[in-house]
Amino acid sequence: MDGTTMGIGAVAAMRYVKDGIKAAKLVMDHTEHTLLVGEKATSFAISMGLAGPADLSSPESIEKWTIWRQNHCQPNFWKNVVPAGSCGPYHPIDVPSGESKASAKHVLEWTQGDICQGLFEPNNLLEPVNPHLKSINRHNHDTISMAVIDKMGHVAVGTSTNGATFKIPGRVGDGPIPGSSAYADDEVGACGATGDGDIMMRFLPCYQVVESMRRGMEPRDAALDAILRIARKYPDFVGAVFAINKKGVHAGACHGWTFQYSVRNSSMQDVEVITVAH
Protein backbone atom coordinates (compact mmCIF):
# COMPACT_ATOMS: atom_id res chain seq x y z
CA MET A 1 0.00 0.00 0.00
CA ASP A 2 1.27 3.43 -0.99
CA GLY A 3 0.43 5.94 1.75
CA THR A 4 0.78 8.84 -0.65
CA THR A 5 -1.73 7.75 -3.30
CA MET A 6 -3.62 5.22 -1.14
CA GLY A 7 -3.02 2.76 -3.97
CA ILE A 8 -3.16 -0.93 -3.04
CA GLY A 9 -2.18 -4.10 -4.84
CA ALA A 10 -2.84 -7.60 -3.59
CA VAL A 11 -2.92 -11.24 -4.67
CA ALA A 12 -4.52 -14.19 -2.91
CA ALA A 13 -4.66 -17.96 -3.35
CA MET A 14 -1.86 -17.60 -5.90
CA ARG A 15 -0.03 -20.88 -6.51
CA TYR A 16 3.26 -21.74 -8.25
CA VAL A 17 4.78 -18.24 -7.97
CA LYS A 18 7.17 -17.56 -5.10
CA ASP A 19 7.25 -13.76 -5.08
CA GLY A 20 3.79 -12.89 -3.81
CA ILE A 21 4.74 -9.42 -2.59
CA LYS A 22 6.26 -8.56 -5.98
CA ALA A 23 3.09 -9.76 -7.69
CA ALA A 24 1.03 -7.53 -5.39
CA LYS A 25 3.13 -4.50 -6.29
CA LEU A 26 2.70 -5.28 -9.99
CA VAL A 27 -1.07 -5.22 -9.47
CA MET A 28 -0.77 -1.81 -7.82
CA ASP A 29 1.65 -0.34 -10.35
CA HIS A 30 0.24 -1.69 -13.61
CA THR A 31 -3.51 -2.20 -13.15
CA GLU A 32 -6.50 -0.29 -11.86
CA HIS A 33 -7.48 -3.31 -9.74
CA THR A 34 -6.77 -3.92 -6.08
CA LEU A 35 -6.92 -7.71 -5.70
CA LEU A 36 -6.29 -10.63 -8.07
CA VAL A 37 -6.86 -14.22 -6.96
CA GLY A 38 -6.27 -17.85 -7.85
CA GLU A 39 -4.92 -19.21 -11.09
CA LYS A 40 -5.49 -15.91 -12.87
CA ALA A 41 -3.28 -14.17 -10.32
CA THR A 42 -0.63 -16.77 -11.14
CA SER A 43 -1.04 -16.14 -14.87
CA PHE A 44 -0.81 -12.38 -14.32
CA ALA A 45 2.35 -12.66 -12.24
CA ILE A 46 4.10 -14.87 -14.79
CA SER A 47 2.98 -12.65 -17.67
CA MET A 48 4.58 -9.70 -15.87
CA GLY A 49 7.92 -11.47 -15.71
CA LEU A 50 7.95 -13.24 -12.35
CA ALA A 51 9.42 -16.73 -12.21
CA GLY A 52 7.01 -19.64 -12.50
CA PRO A 53 5.20 -21.89 -12.60
CA ALA A 54 7.30 -23.63 -9.96
CA ASP A 55 6.84 -26.30 -7.30
CA LEU A 56 7.03 -24.36 -4.05
CA SER A 57 6.90 -27.40 -1.77
CA SER A 58 9.96 -27.97 0.40
CA PRO A 59 11.12 -31.25 1.95
CA GLU A 60 10.18 -29.79 5.32
CA SER A 61 6.65 -28.88 4.28
CA ILE A 62 6.09 -32.25 2.60
CA GLU A 63 7.32 -34.10 5.69
CA LYS A 64 5.11 -32.00 7.96
CA TRP A 65 2.05 -32.65 5.79
CA THR A 66 2.77 -36.39 5.59
CA ILE A 67 3.09 -36.74 9.35
CA TRP A 68 -0.09 -34.74 9.86
CA ARG A 69 -2.07 -36.91 7.47
CA GLN A 70 -0.81 -40.16 8.95
CA ASN A 71 -0.45 -39.63 12.66
CA HIS A 72 -1.90 -36.45 14.08
CA CYS A 73 -5.10 -34.55 14.60
CA GLN A 74 -4.05 -30.97 13.92
CA PRO A 75 -6.36 -27.97 13.90
CA ASN A 76 -7.64 -27.57 10.35
CA PHE A 77 -10.48 -25.15 10.94
CA TRP A 78 -13.58 -27.34 10.67
CA LYS A 79 -16.21 -26.97 13.34
CA ASN A 80 -19.42 -28.72 14.35
CA VAL A 81 -18.04 -32.19 13.59
CA VAL A 82 -17.63 -35.35 15.67
CA PRO A 83 -15.60 -37.08 17.00
CA ALA A 84 -13.84 -33.95 18.22
CA GLY A 85 -11.01 -35.65 20.12
CA SER A 86 -9.52 -37.99 17.55
CA CYS A 87 -8.80 -38.28 13.86
CA GLY A 88 -11.76 -39.13 11.63
CA PRO A 89 -13.58 -40.45 9.81
CA TYR A 90 -16.28 -38.27 11.28
CA HIS A 91 -19.61 -36.75 10.40
CA PRO A 92 -21.35 -33.40 11.03
CA ILE A 93 -22.35 -33.01 14.63
CA ASP A 94 -26.08 -33.05 13.85
CA VAL A 95 -25.97 -36.40 12.01
CA PRO A 96 -26.50 -39.57 14.12
CA SER A 97 -23.37 -41.74 14.39
CA GLY A 98 -25.03 -44.62 12.57
CA GLU A 99 -25.69 -42.61 9.44
CA SER A 100 -23.74 -43.39 6.30
CA LYS A 101 -21.09 -41.27 4.64
CA ALA A 102 -23.58 -40.52 1.90
CA SER A 103 -26.00 -39.08 4.45
CA ALA A 104 -23.27 -37.00 6.02
CA LYS A 105 -22.31 -35.71 2.59
CA HIS A 106 -25.94 -34.79 1.94
CA VAL A 107 -26.11 -32.79 5.17
CA LEU A 108 -22.89 -30.95 4.35
CA GLU A 109 -24.19 -30.09 0.92
CA TRP A 110 -27.50 -29.00 2.37
CA THR A 111 -25.93 -26.80 5.06
CA GLN A 112 -22.94 -25.46 3.13
CA GLY A 113 -23.92 -25.77 -0.53
CA ASP A 114 -22.32 -27.45 -3.49
CA ILE A 115 -18.86 -26.26 -2.49
CA CYS A 116 -18.62 -29.38 -0.33
CA GLN A 117 -19.10 -31.85 -3.15
CA GLY A 118 -15.39 -32.76 -3.30
CA LEU A 119 -14.83 -33.21 0.40
CA PHE A 120 -15.45 -36.93 0.42
CA GLU A 121 -12.81 -37.91 -2.09
CA PRO A 122 -10.31 -40.40 -0.56
CA ASN A 123 -7.53 -37.81 -0.29
CA ASN A 124 -9.78 -35.09 1.07
CA LEU A 125 -11.45 -36.65 4.13
CA LEU A 126 -11.99 -33.98 6.73
CA GLU A 127 -10.02 -34.05 9.95
CA PRO A 128 -11.74 -32.74 13.09
CA VAL A 129 -10.64 -29.72 15.04
CA ASN A 130 -8.76 -30.58 18.20
CA PRO A 131 -10.56 -28.46 20.80
CA HIS A 132 -7.45 -28.27 22.97
CA LEU A 133 -5.42 -26.44 20.31
CA LYS A 134 -6.00 -22.90 19.16
CA SER A 135 -6.71 -22.62 15.45
CA ILE A 136 -3.81 -20.27 14.71
CA ASN A 137 -0.81 -19.66 16.93
CA ARG A 138 2.82 -18.60 16.63
CA HIS A 139 3.85 -22.10 15.53
CA ASN A 140 1.59 -22.54 12.50
CA HIS A 141 1.53 -19.33 10.50
CA ASP A 142 4.18 -17.14 8.90
CA THR A 143 3.12 -13.56 8.25
CA ILE A 144 5.66 -10.80 7.61
CA SER A 145 4.37 -7.21 7.67
CA MET A 146 6.61 -4.18 7.13
CA ALA A 147 6.22 -0.40 7.12
CA VAL A 148 8.72 2.08 5.68
CA ILE A 149 8.94 5.88 5.93
CA ASP A 150 11.38 7.49 3.49
CA LYS A 151 13.31 10.74 3.94
CA MET A 152 10.52 12.66 2.21
CA GLY A 153 7.95 11.37 4.68
CA HIS A 154 6.23 9.00 2.27
CA VAL A 155 4.83 5.88 3.94
CA ALA A 156 4.44 2.42 2.45
CA VAL A 157 3.48 -0.98 3.86
CA GLY A 158 3.52 -4.56 2.64
CA THR A 159 2.46 -7.93 3.97
CA SER A 160 3.37 -11.41 2.76
CA THR A 161 2.16 -14.73 4.11
CA ASN A 162 1.91 -18.38 3.20
CA GLY A 163 -1.29 -18.65 5.21
CA ALA A 164 -2.33 -20.91 8.06
CA THR A 165 -0.88 -24.41 8.22
CA PHE A 166 -3.40 -27.13 7.33
CA LYS A 167 -5.97 -24.61 6.17
CA ILE A 168 -9.03 -25.61 4.16
CA PRO A 169 -8.13 -25.33 0.46
CA GLY A 170 -9.26 -21.99 -0.93
CA ARG A 171 -8.92 -20.14 2.35
CA VAL A 172 -7.71 -16.54 2.14
CA GLY A 173 -6.44 -14.86 5.28
CA ASP A 174 -6.09 -11.21 6.13
CA GLY A 175 -2.76 -10.69 4.33
CA PRO A 176 -4.29 -9.25 1.13
CA ILE A 177 -7.20 -7.51 2.86
CA PRO A 178 -6.66 -3.72 2.97
CA GLY A 179 -6.87 -2.37 6.49
CA SER A 180 -6.49 -5.74 8.16
CA SER A 181 -2.87 -6.89 7.83
CA ALA A 182 -1.54 -3.44 6.92
CA TYR A 183 -2.56 0.14 6.25
CA ALA A 184 -0.69 3.38 5.53
CA ASP A 185 -1.39 7.07 5.12
CA ASP A 186 1.32 9.72 4.72
CA GLU A 187 -0.76 12.13 6.78
CA VAL A 188 -0.80 9.80 9.79
CA GLY A 189 1.49 6.76 9.74
CA ALA A 190 1.15 3.02 9.31
CA CYS A 191 0.25 -0.28 10.90
CA GLY A 192 1.08 -3.94 10.35
CA ALA A 193 -0.55 -7.03 11.87
CA THR A 194 -0.05 -10.75 12.31
CA GLY A 195 -1.95 -13.56 13.97
CA ASP A 196 -5.31 -15.22 13.47
CA GLY A 197 -6.28 -13.51 10.23
CA ASP A 198 -9.69 -15.17 10.08
CA ILE A 199 -10.60 -13.29 13.26
CA MET A 200 -8.57 -10.14 12.74
CA MET A 201 -9.94 -9.32 9.29
CA ARG A 202 -13.39 -8.99 10.84
CA PHE A 203 -12.15 -5.88 12.67
CA LEU A 204 -9.74 -4.26 10.15
CA PRO A 205 -7.33 -3.56 13.02
CA CYS A 206 -4.72 -1.68 10.98
CA TYR A 207 -7.30 0.68 9.54
CA GLN A 208 -8.51 1.17 13.11
CA VAL A 209 -4.97 1.92 14.32
CA VAL A 210 -4.31 4.51 11.65
CA GLU A 211 -7.66 6.19 12.18
CA SER A 212 -7.11 6.25 15.94
CA MET A 213 -3.74 7.96 15.41
CA ARG A 214 -5.43 10.39 13.03
CA ARG A 215 -7.73 11.37 15.88
CA GLY A 216 -4.75 12.05 18.16
CA MET A 217 -3.97 8.74 19.85
CA GLU A 218 -0.35 7.85 20.45
CA PRO A 219 0.82 4.69 18.65
CA ARG A 220 0.88 2.63 21.84
CA ASP A 221 -2.69 3.55 22.74
CA ALA A 222 -3.92 3.06 19.17
CA ALA A 223 -2.34 -0.40 18.93
CA LEU A 224 -3.71 -1.51 22.30
CA ASP A 225 -7.18 -0.18 21.51
CA ALA A 226 -7.31 -2.15 18.24
CA ILE A 227 -6.24 -5.37 19.96
CA LEU A 228 -8.69 -4.95 22.83
CA ARG A 229 -11.58 -4.43 20.40
CA ILE A 230 -10.90 -7.93 19.08
CA ALA A 231 -10.20 -9.52 22.47
CA ARG A 232 -13.51 -8.34 23.87
CA LYS A 233 -15.33 -10.39 21.24
CA TYR A 234 -12.80 -13.24 20.85
CA PRO A 235 -10.89 -13.66 24.14
CA ASP A 236 -8.99 -16.71 22.86
CA PHE A 237 -7.64 -15.16 19.67
CA VAL A 238 -3.90 -14.82 19.04
CA GLY A 239 -2.61 -11.73 17.29
CA ALA A 240 -0.57 -8.56 17.34
CA VAL A 241 -0.21 -5.17 15.66
CA PHE A 242 2.52 -2.60 15.41
CA ALA A 243 1.85 1.11 14.93
CA ILE A 244 4.14 3.87 13.73
CA ASN A 245 3.20 7.50 13.26
CA LYS A 246 4.60 9.83 10.62
CA LYS A 247 7.20 11.11 13.11
CA GLY A 248 8.61 7.61 13.56
CA VAL A 249 7.18 6.98 17.02
CA HIS A 250 6.28 3.28 17.19
CA ALA A 251 4.68 0.74 19.51
CA GLY A 252 3.11 -2.70 19.49
CA ALA A 253 0.31 -4.55 21.21
CA CYS A 254 -0.55 -8.24 21.32
CA HIS A 255 -2.93 -10.82 22.72
CA GLY A 256 -2.31 -14.49 23.44
CA TRP A 257 1.47 -14.48 22.94
CA THR A 258 4.66 -12.51 23.44
CA PHE A 259 5.18 -10.53 20.24
CA GLN A 260 8.37 -9.14 18.77
CA TYR A 261 8.90 -6.58 16.02
CA SER A 262 12.05 -4.92 14.74
CA VAL A 263 12.90 -1.29 14.01
CA ARG A 264 15.73 0.53 12.27
CA ASN A 265 16.24 4.16 11.26
CA SER A 266 19.04 6.11 9.63
CA SER A 267 20.72 6.94 12.93
CA MET A 268 20.89 3.30 14.13
CA GLN A 269 23.81 0.98 13.48
CA ASP A 270 21.68 -2.15 13.63
CA VAL A 271 18.14 -3.40 13.95
CA GLU A 272 16.50 -3.13 17.37
CA VAL A 273 14.13 -5.91 18.38
CA ILE A 274 11.20 -4.81 20.51
CA THR A 275 9.45 -7.35 22.73
CA VAL A 276 5.81 -6.76 23.61
CA ALA A 277 4.32 -8.86 26.40
CA HIS A 278 0.67 -9.90 26.42
C-alpha positions in Angstrom: 0.0 0.0 0.0 1.3 3.4 -1.0 0.4 5.9 1.7 0.8 8.8 -0.7 -1.7 7.8 -3.3 -3.6 5.2 -1.1 -3.0 2.8 -4.0 -3.2 -0.9 -3.0 -2.2 -4.1 -4.8 -2.8 -7.6 -3.6 -2.9 -11.2 -4.7 -4.5 -14.2 -2.9 -4.7 -18.0 -3.4 -1.9 -17.6 -5.9 0.0 -20.9 -6.5 3.3 -21.7 -8.3 4.8 -18.2 -8.0 7.2 -17.6 -5.1 7.2 -13.8 -5.1 3.8 -12.9 -3.8 4.7 -9.4 -2.6 6.3 -8.6 -6.0 3.1 -9.8 -7.7 1.0 -7.5 -5.4 3.1 -4.5 -6.3 2.7 -5.3 -10.0 -1.1 -5.2 -9.5 -0.8 -1.8 -7.8 1.6 -0.3 -10.3 0.2 -1.7 -13.6 -3.5 -2.2 -13.2 -6.5 -0.3 -11.9 -7.5 -3.3 -9.7 -6.8 -3.9 -6.1 -6.9 -7.7 -5.7 -6.3 -10.6 -8.1 -6.9 -14.2 -7.0 -6.3 -17.9 -7.8 -4.9 -19.2 -11.1 -5.5 -15.9 -12.9 -3.3 -14.2 -10.3 -0.6 -16.8 -11.1 -1.0 -16.1 -14.9 -0.8 -12.4 -14.3 2.4 -12.7 -12.2 4.1 -14.9 -14.8 3.0 -12.7 -17.7 4.6 -9.7 -15.9 7.9 -11.5 -15.7 8.0 -13.2 -12.3 9.4 -16.7 -12.2 7.0 -19.6 -12.5 5.2 -21.9 -12.6 7.3 -23.6 -10.0 6.8 -26.3 -7.3 7.0 -24.4 -4.0 6.9 -27.4 -1.8 10.0 -28.0 0.4 11.1 -31.2 1.9 10.2 -29.8 5.3 6.7 -28.9 4.3 6.1 -32.3 2.6 7.3 -34.1 5.7 5.1 -32.0 8.0 2.1 -32.6 5.8 2.8 -36.4 5.6 3.1 -36.7 9.4 -0.1 -34.7 9.9 -2.1 -36.9 7.5 -0.8 -40.2 8.9 -0.5 -39.6 12.7 -1.9 -36.5 14.1 -5.1 -34.5 14.6 -4.0 -31.0 13.9 -6.4 -28.0 13.9 -7.6 -27.6 10.4 -10.5 -25.2 10.9 -13.6 -27.3 10.7 -16.2 -27.0 13.3 -19.4 -28.7 14.4 -18.0 -32.2 13.6 -17.6 -35.4 15.7 -15.6 -37.1 17.0 -13.8 -33.9 18.2 -11.0 -35.6 20.1 -9.5 -38.0 17.5 -8.8 -38.3 13.9 -11.8 -39.1 11.6 -13.6 -40.5 9.8 -16.3 -38.3 11.3 -19.6 -36.8 10.4 -21.3 -33.4 11.0 -22.3 -33.0 14.6 -26.1 -33.0 13.8 -26.0 -36.4 12.0 -26.5 -39.6 14.1 -23.4 -41.7 14.4 -25.0 -44.6 12.6 -25.7 -42.6 9.4 -23.7 -43.4 6.3 -21.1 -41.3 4.6 -23.6 -40.5 1.9 -26.0 -39.1 4.4 -23.3 -37.0 6.0 -22.3 -35.7 2.6 -25.9 -34.8 1.9 -26.1 -32.8 5.2 -22.9 -30.9 4.4 -24.2 -30.1 0.9 -27.5 -29.0 2.4 -25.9 -26.8 5.1 -22.9 -25.5 3.1 -23.9 -25.8 -0.5 -22.3 -27.5 -3.5 -18.9 -26.3 -2.5 -18.6 -29.4 -0.3 -19.1 -31.9 -3.2 -15.4 -32.8 -3.3 -14.8 -33.2 0.4 -15.5 -36.9 0.4 -12.8 -37.9 -2.1 -10.3 -40.4 -0.6 -7.5 -37.8 -0.3 -9.8 -35.1 1.1 -11.5 -36.6 4.1 -12.0 -34.0 6.7 -10.0 -34.0 9.9 -11.7 -32.7 13.1 -10.6 -29.7 15.0 -8.8 -30.6 18.2 -10.6 -28.5 20.8 -7.5 -28.3 23.0 -5.4 -26.4 20.3 -6.0 -22.9 19.2 -6.7 -22.6 15.4 -3.8 -20.3 14.7 -0.8 -19.7 16.9 2.8 -18.6 16.6 3.8 -22.1 15.5 1.6 -22.5 12.5 1.5 -19.3 10.5 4.2 -17.1 8.9 3.1 -13.6 8.3 5.7 -10.8 7.6 4.4 -7.2 7.7 6.6 -4.2 7.1 6.2 -0.4 7.1 8.7 2.1 5.7 8.9 5.9 5.9 11.4 7.5 3.5 13.3 10.7 3.9 10.5 12.7 2.2 7.9 11.4 4.7 6.2 9.0 2.3 4.8 5.9 3.9 4.4 2.4 2.4 3.5 -1.0 3.9 3.5 -4.6 2.6 2.5 -7.9 4.0 3.4 -11.4 2.8 2.2 -14.7 4.1 1.9 -18.4 3.2 -1.3 -18.7 5.2 -2.3 -20.9 8.1 -0.9 -24.4 8.2 -3.4 -27.1 7.3 -6.0 -24.6 6.2 -9.0 -25.6 4.2 -8.1 -25.3 0.5 -9.3 -22.0 -0.9 -8.9 -20.1 2.3 -7.7 -16.5 2.1 -6.4 -14.9 5.3 -6.1 -11.2 6.1 -2.8 -10.7 4.3 -4.3 -9.3 1.1 -7.2 -7.5 2.9 -6.7 -3.7 3.0 -6.9 -2.4 6.5 -6.5 -5.7 8.2 -2.9 -6.9 7.8 -1.5 -3.4 6.9 -2.6 0.1 6.3 -0.7 3.4 5.5 -1.4 7.1 5.1 1.3 9.7 4.7 -0.8 12.1 6.8 -0.8 9.8 9.8 1.5 6.8 9.7 1.2 3.0 9.3 0.2 -0.3 10.9 1.1 -3.9 10.4 -0.5 -7.0 11.9 0.0 -10.7 12.3 -1.9 -13.6 14.0 -5.3 -15.2 13.5 -6.3 -13.5 10.2 -9.7 -15.2 10.1 -10.6 -13.3 13.3 -8.6 -10.1 12.7 -9.9 -9.3 9.3 -13.4 -9.0 10.8 -12.1 -5.9 12.7 -9.7 -4.3 10.1 -7.3 -3.6 13.0 -4.7 -1.7 11.0 -7.3 0.7 9.5 -8.5 1.2 13.1 -5.0 1.9 14.3 -4.3 4.5 11.6 -7.7 6.2 12.2 -7.1 6.3 15.9 -3.7 8.0 15.4 -5.4 10.4 13.0 -7.7 11.4 15.9 -4.8 12.0 18.2 -4.0 8.7 19.9 -0.3 7.9 20.4 0.8 4.7 18.6 0.9 2.6 21.8 -2.7 3.5 22.7 -3.9 3.1 19.2 -2.3 -0.4 18.9 -3.7 -1.5 22.3 -7.2 -0.2 21.5 -7.3 -2.1 18.2 -6.2 -5.4 20.0 -8.7 -4.9 22.8 -11.6 -4.4 20.4 -10.9 -7.9 19.1 -10.2 -9.5 22.5 -13.5 -8.3 23.9 -15.3 -10.4 21.2 -12.8 -13.2 20.9 -10.9 -13.7 24.1 -9.0 -16.7 22.9 -7.6 -15.2 19.7 -3.9 -14.8 19.0 -2.6 -11.7 17.3 -0.6 -8.6 17.3 -0.2 -5.2 15.7 2.5 -2.6 15.4 1.8 1.1 14.9 4.1 3.9 13.7 3.2 7.5 13.3 4.6 9.8 10.6 7.2 11.1 13.1 8.6 7.6 13.6 7.2 7.0 17.0 6.3 3.3 17.2 4.7 0.7 19.5 3.1 -2.7 19.5 0.3 -4.6 21.2 -0.6 -8.2 21.3 -2.9 -10.8 22.7 -2.3 -14.5 23.4 1.5 -14.5 22.9 4.7 -12.5 23.4 5.2 -10.5 20.2 8.4 -9.1 18.8 8.9 -6.6 16.0 12.1 -4.9 14.7 12.9 -1.3 14.0 15.7 0.5 12.3 16.2 4.2 11.3 19.0 6.1 9.6 20.7 6.9 12.9 20.9 3.3 14.1 23.8 1.0 13.5 21.7 -2.1 13.6 18.1 -3.4 14.0 16.5 -3.1 17.4 14.1 -5.9 18.4 11.2 -4.8 20.5 9.5 -7.4 22.7 5.8 -6.8 23.6 4.3 -8.9 26.4 0.7 -9.9 26.4 
